[in-house]
Amino acid sequence: RYQYYLQVKKDVLDGQLLSSLEQGIRLAGLAVQADFGDYNQFESHDFLREYVLFPMDWTQDEAVLEELTQKVAQEHRTHSGITAAEAELMYINEVERLDGFGQETFAVKDNHGNDIHLGIFFMGIFIKNRIGRTTVIYRWNDIGNIAHNKSSIVLELINKEENVLFHTDDLENAKYISRLFAARHKFYKQNKICTE
């Protein structure tokens, strides 16, 4: 649990998982409870200024940072009496609700040369356009095989007579993505009964 908490916390602070301002404050309050304990054991919360509470791209302006830090101190107060283990689990549960949790995306080009994001999640493979909207989902049941040909990734669809191609920058990227997708596809097929 603790190792998983550290990993998801790192993903949030590195900006790999995006959160709203409200979610970020809630997460920071839970992290302070998990890492430091109850609010009332501190005479001052000045130490929070030295503690990394938010993703790096949030903290450009000192006045905004100070205001956010005060909100985190208030959030921390609401968690008094919660053990570190409980706070870690609450943090993990909150992170699991963030948009993009459990997804991994890669910048690729479609057959028309348009920049898109090809991603993977527990139900299959998805395509997001440049502004981040999911446009197409290929579910694991619809995919027959996943391979790469030079710097292209090939999805062979079961019910259609066509293959879907995605182009990467180099051979190594295509190899990595196709192997990752194929491994997830194999895992799904082996555990199909459980997922249904």
C-alpha positions as CSV (number, residue, x, y, z in Angstrom):
1,R,0.0,0.0,0.0
2,Y,2.7,2.5,1.0
3,Q,4.8,1.8,-2.2
4,Y,1.7,2.2,-4.3
5,Y,0.8,5.4,-2.5
6,L,4.3,6.8,-3.2
7,Q,4.0,5.9,-6.9
8,V,0.6,7.5,-7.5
9,K,1.7,10.6,-5.4
10,K,4.7,10.9,-7.7
11,D,2.5,10.6,-10.8
12,V,0.3,13.4,-9.5
13,L,3.2,15.7,-8.5
14,D,5.0,15.0,-11.8
15,G,1.9,16.1,-13.7
16,Q,1.3,12.7,-15.3
17,L,-2.1,12.5,-13.7
18,L,-4.0,15.8,-14.1
19,S,-6.3,17.0,-11.4
20,S,-8.6,20.0,-10.9
21,L,-7.7,22.6,-8.3
22,E,-10.2,21.2,-5.9
23,Q,-8.9,17.6,-6.3
24,G,-5.3,18.8,-6.0
25,I,-6.0,20.5,-2.6
26,R,-7.9,17.4,-1.4
27,L,-5.0,15.2,-2.4
28,A,-2.4,17.5,-0.8
29,G,-4.4,17.5,2.5
30,L,-4.5,13.7,2.5
31,A,-0.7,13.5,1.7
32,V,0.1,15.9,4.6
33,Q,-2.0,13.7,7.0
34,A,-0.4,10.5,5.7
35,D,3.2,12.0,5.9
36,F,3.0,14.2,9.0
37,G,0.0,13.1,11.1
38,D,-2.6,15.2,12.8
39,Y,-3.0,18.9,12.3
40,N,-3.1,19.9,16.0
41,Q,0.4,18.6,16.7
42,F,1.9,21.6,14.9
43,E,2.1,25.1,16.3
44,S,2.5,26.5,12.8
45,H,2.0,25.2,9.3
46,D,4.9,27.1,7.8
47,F,6.6,23.8,7.1
48,L,4.1,23.3,4.3
49,R,5.8,26.0,2.3
50,E,8.9,23.7,2.0
51,Y,6.9,20.6,1.2
52,V,6.0,19.8,-2.4
53,L,2.2,19.8,-2.4
54,F,1.2,20.4,-6.0
55,P,2.3,19.6,-9.5
56,M,5.3,21.8,-10.5
57,D,3.3,23.7,-13.2
58,W,0.8,24.9,-10.6
59,T,3.2,26.9,-8.5
60,Q,4.3,29.8,-10.6
61,D,3.0,32.7,-8.6
62,E,4.0,33.2,-4.9
63,A,0.6,34.7,-3.9
64,V,-1.3,31.9,-5.5
65,L,1.0,29.3,-3.9
66,E,0.4,30.9,-0.4
67,E,-3.4,30.8,-0.9
68,L,-3.3,27.2,-2.0
69,T,-1.1,26.3,0.9
70,Q,-3.6,27.8,3.3
71,K,-6.4,25.8,1.7
72,V,-4.3,22.6,2.1
73,A,-3.8,23.4,5.8
74,Q,-7.6,23.7,6.2
75,E,-8.1,20.4,4.3
76,H,-5.4,18.8,6.6
77,R,-7.4,19.9,9.7
78,T,-10.5,18.0,8.4
79,H,-8.5,14.7,8.4
80,S,-7.4,14.8,12.1
81,G,-7.6,11.4,13.8
82,I,-7.1,9.5,10.5
83,T,-4.1,7.1,10.6
84,A,-1.4,7.3,8.0
85,A,-2.5,4.0,6.5
86,E,-6.1,5.3,6.2
87,A,-4.9,8.6,4.7
88,E,-2.8,6.7,2.1
89,L,-5.8,4.6,1.1
90,M,-8.0,7.6,0.8
91,Y,-5.3,9.3,-1.3
92,I,-5.2,6.2,-3.6
93,N,-9.0,6.1,-3.9
94,E,-9.0,9.8,-4.8
95,V,-6.3,9.3,-7.5
96,E,-8.2,6.4,-9.0
97,R,-11.0,8.8,-9.8
98,L,-8.8,11.2,-11.7
99,D,-9.3,11.4,-15.5
100,G,-6.6,9.4,-17.2
101,F,-5.8,7.0,-14.3
102,G,-4.8,3.6,-15.6
103,Q,-4.2,4.9,-19.1
104,E,-0.9,5.3,-21.0
105,T,-0.8,7.3,-24.2
106,F,1.7,7.7,-27.0
107,A,2.0,10.4,-29.6
108,V,1.6,8.9,-33.0
109,K,0.3,9.8,-36.5
110,D,-2.7,8.2,-38.2
111,N,-2.7,7.1,-41.9
112,H,-3.5,10.7,-43.0
113,G,-0.4,12.1,-41.1
114,N,-2.5,13.7,-38.4
115,D,-1.0,13.9,-34.9
116,I,-3.0,11.8,-32.4
117,H,-2.6,10.1,-29.1
118,L,-2.8,6.3,-29.1
119,G,-3.6,5.0,-25.7
120,I,-4.2,1.8,-23.7
121,F,-6.6,1.1,-20.8
122,F,-8.2,-1.9,-19.2
123,M,-10.9,-2.2,-21.9
124,G,-8.7,-1.8,-25.0
125,I,-7.0,0.7,-27.1
126,F,-8.3,4.3,-27.7
127,I,-7.4,7.2,-29.9
128,K,-7.5,10.8,-28.7
129,N,-7.3,13.8,-31.0
130,R,-4.9,16.7,-30.4
131,I,-7.2,18.4,-28.0
132,G,-7.5,15.3,-25.8
133,R,-11.0,14.0,-26.8
134,T,-11.4,10.3,-27.2
135,T,-12.6,9.7,-30.8
136,V,-12.3,5.9,-31.2
137,I,-12.1,2.9,-28.9
138,Y,-11.0,-0.6,-30.1
139,R,-12.1,-3.1,-27.4
140,W,-9.9,-6.1,-26.8
141,N,-12.6,-8.5,-28.2
142,D,-12.5,-6.6,-31.5
143,I,-8.8,-7.0,-32.0
144,G,-7.3,-10.1,-33.5
145,N,-3.6,-9.3,-33.5
146,I,-1.2,-6.4,-32.8
147,A,2.1,-6.1,-34.5
148,H,4.6,-3.6,-35.9
149,N,6.1,-3.2,-39.3
150,K,9.1,-1.0,-39.2
151,S,8.0,2.2,-37.5
152,S,4.2,1.4,-37.8
153,I,1.9,-0.3,-35.4
154,V,-0.7,-2.5,-37.0
155,L,-4.1,-3.5,-35.4
156,E,-5.8,-6.4,-37.1
157,L,-9.5,-6.1,-36.4
158,I,-11.6,-9.3,-36.2
159,N,-14.9,-8.3,-37.7
160,K,-13.5,-6.1,-40.4
161,E,-11.4,-6.9,-43.4
162,E,-9.1,-4.0,-42.6
163,N,-6.0,-3.2,-40.5
164,V,-5.6,0.0,-38.7
165,L,-2.1,1.6,-39.0
166,F,-0.4,4.1,-36.7
167,H,3.0,5.6,-37.4
168,T,5.7,6.4,-34.8
169,D,9.0,8.3,-35.0
170,D,11.2,5.2,-35.0
171,L,11.4,1.4,-35.0
172,E,12.1,1.2,-31.2
173,N,8.9,3.1,-30.3
174,A,6.8,1.0,-32.6
175,K,8.3,-2.2,-31.1
176,Y,7.7,-1.0,-27.5
177,I,4.1,0.1,-28.1
178,S,3.2,-3.0,-30.1
179,R,4.7,-5.3,-27.5
180,L,3.0,-3.5,-24.6
181,F,-0.4,-3.6,-26.4
182,A,0.1,-7.3,-27.4
183,A,0.9,-8.2,-23.8
184,R,-2.2,-6.4,-22.5
185,H,-4.3,-8.1,-25.2
186,K,-2.9,-11.5,-24.2
187,F,-3.6,-10.8,-20.6
188,Y,-7.2,-9.8,-21.5
189,K,-7.8,-13.0,-23.5
190,Q,-6.4,-15.2,-20.7
191,N,-8.6,-13.5,-18.1
192,K,-11.6,-12.8,-20.2
193,I,-14.1,-14.6,-17.9
194,C,-12.9,-12.5,-15.0
195,T,-13.3,-9.2,-16.8
196,E,-16.7,-9.9,-18.1
